[in-house]
Each structure stands twice: as C-alpha cells, then as structure tokens.
Amino acid sequence: MKKIIVAVVAGLMLTGCSSSTNTSSSHESRASQKSKPPSTPQTVQETNSPEEPAAVTVEIDCAGTYYSSYEEAWPAQADSCEAEATGDALSKTEKRALKVAYGTDDDLDSLGTLYGMCAEAGNDSWNYLGQAGSPDQVAEVSGALILCPDHPQKGRINKLLAGANSRNKLEKDGRIFGAGVLRVGSDIKAGAYYATDVEDCYWERTDAQGAPIDNYFTNGAKRVQVTIQRSDYSFNSEGCGQWRPVGS
C-alpha cells in the first residue's frame, strides 16, 4: 500500500514539473516576441530635381529695331544686324553651326554673331564675299546658313560662296596675288594674268640678279595683262590691285 502511494506521489510530482516547464517555455517565447523592436517604416528621401537647362533665346538689333527671331527681321531687309544669345541648352543645329563657322560648339557670343548674320537680308548684306571672301569668312557664312537654311537670299549667297571658294583655291595655288615682289615657282605660278580698274599700275618681271626682263606702267586702265614665264625669277607689281589668271 505504501509503495502505491509513493508511486502516485512521484507521478504527480513529475506531472507538475512538466507542466511548469511548458508554461515557462511558453512565457519565454511570448516575452521574446514582445521584446523584438517594432519594424521601422521605410522613409523615402526627397531630392530636389535639377532645373532644366534654358533653351537659347536671341535678341536681334537691326539699326535700332529689335526682333526675337531672324525671320521677323527679314521683311526689313537690313544690311547689318547684331544679336545677343542667352541660355544654356544649345540645340544640335546651333552646335553644328558653331562647329562649321568657328570650330567650337559652345560659344554664345559667336552664336549671337551667326544669328545676327541670319537676320541680314539687304541687297548689300553679302557683297563682301564677292570682293574678299577669305576662308574664315566662307566658314562663318556657311555656319550661318546652317542656322537659317531658308534665308531669302540663300541662292545668291551660295553663288558668292562658290566664287569665294574658287578664288581661295587659286590663291592657295599661287594663282591669285597682289602687290609686292613674289618668287616665280614658289610664291606664284607662271602663266597669263590680268588686273582690272588700275591706277598708277607698275609691274616688272626680273631675273635672278633682279634686273628687269620686262616692265610696264600706266596711269589708269580698265584692264592690264602680263604673261609670267617659267624662266622668270620674280615678279613685282605696285598699284595694280589683285592679279587673277586669264580665263578665271
């Protein structure tokens, strides 16, 4: 009987311990869950978006009358205009025009020059191309026409550019030249040349010792012509203006 009572008591004790252990584990698990820090909500960091670059705008001055575009200035047929360009975002066309005209693509002052040229539509606007038309001038005008391909005098300007290009090539080849002593074969080429509308024009062909082979002087003439020989050492002229090859 005593053995049975002892066994019952021992069983009860074991059951109590087990219940206590489970209860303790349950409490620890909940405590562990409660002790976890609450999740922090994600915050979106606000950033200020950069300002958009400002497109280029121009103010064009043609003899005191102001325009906001070269098209507005065309009816006035001004011979000379100036323009100021402002802004940051140059268009591809503006950059290409600058590259052709000046070899750069971000000079606002030069861009203003091109816009001013685009506004010029007078009868005398582009005459200098027929009289001079240096390579730099040709490049500048070509750049301007990229900006204003619909210029009302585009046909005339293109003809003047073609003439200037031809003269520049002849000059580079030593077949267009002006006053001074020039060495035949290096400075200039042998051949037949002419000058027009001369006053007090003197020319001479010389040998290697500087002695004249042939010379000529006139107080004034509509046209003067000379044939420079390969055997000539030099050619000298004063007051005759520009010499051009016969047939050009």
C-alpha positions in Angstrom: 0.0 0.0 0.0 2.8 2.4 0.9 4.5 1.5 -2.4 1.4 2.5 -4.3 1.1 5.8 -2.5 4.7 6.6 -3.1 4.4 5.9 -6.8 1.3 8.1 -7.1 3.0 11.0 -5.4 6.1 10.6 -7.6 3.9 10.7 -10.7 2.1 13.8 -9.6 5.4 15.5 -8.9 6.7 14.6 -12.4 3.5 15.9 -14.0 3.8 19.2 -12.1 7.4 19.7 -13.2 6.5 19.0 -16.8 3.6 21.5 -16.7 5.8 24.1 -15.1 8.4 23.7 -17.7 5.9 24.0 -20.6 4.4 27.1 -19.0 7.8 28.6 -18.5 8.8 27.9 -22.2 5.5 29.5 -23.3 6.1 32.6 -21.3 9.7 32.9 -22.6 8.5 32.6 -26.2 6.0 35.4 -25.8 8.4 37.6 -23.9 10.9 37.0 -26.7 8.3 38.0 -29.2 7.3 41.1 -27.2 10.9 42.2 -26.9 11.5 42.4 -30.6 11.8 46.1 -31.7 8.9 47.2 -33.8 9.8 47.4 -37.5 10.8 50.9 -38.7 8.8 52.1 -41.7 10.9 52.9 -44.7 11.2 56.6 -45.5 11.5 58.0 -49.0 14.3 60.6 -49.2 13.1 63.6 -51.1 15.6 65.1 -53.6 15.3 68.3 -55.5 15.3 67.6 -59.2 17.8 69.7 -61.1 16.5 72.6 -63.1 16.1 72.0 -66.8 18.7 73.9 -68.9 17.3 77.0 -70.5 16.9 76.9 -74.3 18.8 79.6 -76.2 16.9 82.8 -76.9 18.1 85.8 -79.0 17.6 89.5 -79.2 18.4 90.9 -82.6 19.2 94.6 -83.3 18.9 95.8 -86.8 19.6 99.6 -86.9 17.8 100.1 -83.6 14.8 97.9 -84.3 14.7 94.8 -82.2 13.5 91.3 -83.1 13.2 88.0 -81.3 14.0 85.9 -84.4 15.8 86.4 -87.6 12.6 85.6 -89.6 10.9 88.7 -88.1 13.8 90.8 -89.3 13.8 89.6 -93.0 11.0 92.0 -94.2 13.1 95.0 -93.1 15.9 93.9 -95.5 18.6 95.3 -93.2 22.2 95.3 -94.4 23.7 94.9 -90.9 22.3 93.3 -87.7 23.7 92.3 -84.3 22.3 89.7 -82.0 22.8 88.5 -78.4 22.2 84.9 -77.5 21.4 83.7 -73.9 20.7 80.3 -72.5 22.3 77.0 -71.7 20.8 74.3 -73.8 22.2 74.8 -77.4 20.4 72.7 -80.0 22.2 70.2 -82.2 21.8 72.6 -85.1 23.3 75.5 -83.2 26.3 73.4 -82.1 26.8 72.2 -85.7 26.6 75.8 -87.0 29.2 76.9 -84.5 31.5 74.0 -85.4 31.4 74.8 -89.1 31.8 78.6 -88.5 34.4 78.7 -85.8 35.5 75.2 -84.8 33.7 75.4 -81.4 30.3 74.3 -80.3 29.5 76.3 -77.1 30.3 80.0 -77.6 27.2 82.0 -77.1 28.9 85.3 -78.3 29.8 83.6 -81.6 26.3 82.1 -81.8 24.9 85.6 -81.5 27.1 86.7 -84.4 25.6 84.0 -86.6 22.0 84.8 -85.6 22.7 88.5 -86.5 24.0 87.4 -89.9 20.9 85.3 -90.4 18.8 88.4 -89.9 20.6 90.4 -92.6 18.6 90.4 -95.9 19.6 93.7 -97.5 20.9 94.0 -101.1 24.4 94.8 -99.8 24.5 92.3 -96.9 26.8 89.8 -98.5 28.7 91.8 -101.1 32.0 91.4 -99.3 32.0 87.7 -100.3 32.4 88.8 -103.9 35.3 91.2 -103.1 37.2 89.2 -100.5 35.6 86.0 -99.1 38.6 84.6 -97.2 38.4 81.0 -96.0 37.4 82.3 -92.5 34.6 84.4 -93.9 33.4 81.5 -96.1 33.3 79.2 -93.0 31.4 81.8 -91.0 28.7 82.4 -93.6 28.4 78.6 -94.2 27.8 78.2 -90.4 25.1 80.9 -90.5 23.3 79.2 -93.3 23.1 76.1 -91.2 21.1 78.2 -88.7 18.8 79.7 -91.3 18.6 77.3 -94.3 15.5 79.1 -95.6 17.2 82.6 -95.9 15.5 84.6 -98.6 18.9 85.3 -100.3 20.2 81.8 -100.0 20.6 81.3 -103.7 22.7 84.5 -104.1 24.7 83.7 -101.0 25.6 80.2 -102.3 26.8 81.7 -105.6 29.0 84.2 -103.8 30.4 81.4 -101.6 31.2 79.3 -104.7 33.1 82.3 -106.2 35.0 82.9 -103.0 35.9 79.2 -102.7 37.3 79.3 -106.2 39.3 82.4 -105.5 40.7 80.9 -102.3 41.8 77.8 -104.1 43.5 79.8 -106.8 45.2 82.0 -104.2 46.4 78.9 -102.3 47.8 77.6 -105.5 49.7 80.8 -106.1 47.5 81.9 -109.0 45.8 85.0 -107.3 48.1 87.5 -105.8 48.6 91.2 -105.0 51.4 93.7 -104.8 55.0 93.0 -103.8 58.0 91.1 -105.0 57.0 87.4 -105.5 59.2 84.5 -106.4 58.0 82.6 -109.5 57.5 78.9 -108.9 57.2 79.2 -105.1 55.1 82.3 -104.3 53.2 82.4 -107.6 52.8 80.2 -110.7 53.9 81.1 -114.2 51.1 82.0 -116.6 48.9 84.8 -118.0 47.4 87.2 -115.5 45.2 90.3 -115.6 44.2 93.1 -113.3 41.2 95.5 -113.7 40.4 99.1 -112.9 44.0 100.0 -112.1 45.6 103.4 -111.3 49.3 104.1 -111.4 50.0 100.5 -112.0 53.6 99.3 -112.5 54.8 95.7 -112.9 58.1 94.1 -113.8 59.5 90.7 -114.5 63.0 90.2 -113.2 65.9 87.7 -113.5 67.9 86.1 -110.7 70.1 89.3 -110.4 67.0 91.5 -110.0 67.4 93.1 -113.4 64.1 93.8 -115.3 63.3 91.4 -118.1 60.2 93.4 -119.0 58.2 96.1 -117.3 55.1 98.3 -117.8 53.5 101.4 -116.3 50.0 103.0 -116.8 48.3 105.9 -115.1 45.0 104.2 -115.4 43.4 101.4 -117.3 40.3 99.1 -117.3 42.5 96.0 -117.8 46.1 95.2 -117.7 47.6 91.8 -118.6 51.0 90.2 -118.2 52.4 86.7 -119.0 54.9 85.5 -116.4 57.4 82.9 -117.8 58.7 79.9 -116.0 62.2 81.2 -116.6 61.4 84.5 -114.7 63.0 84.7 -111.2 60.4 87.1 -109.7 57.5 89.3 -110.5 56.9 92.7 -108.8 53.9 95.0 -109.0 52.6 98.1 -107.3 49.2 99.9 -107.7 47.7 97.1 -109.9 45.5 95.6 -107.2 44.8 91.9 -107.5 46.1 89.7 -110.3 44.0 86.8 -111.5 44.7 84.1 -114.1 43.3 84.9 -117.5 40.1 83.0 -118.1 39.0 82.9 -114.4 
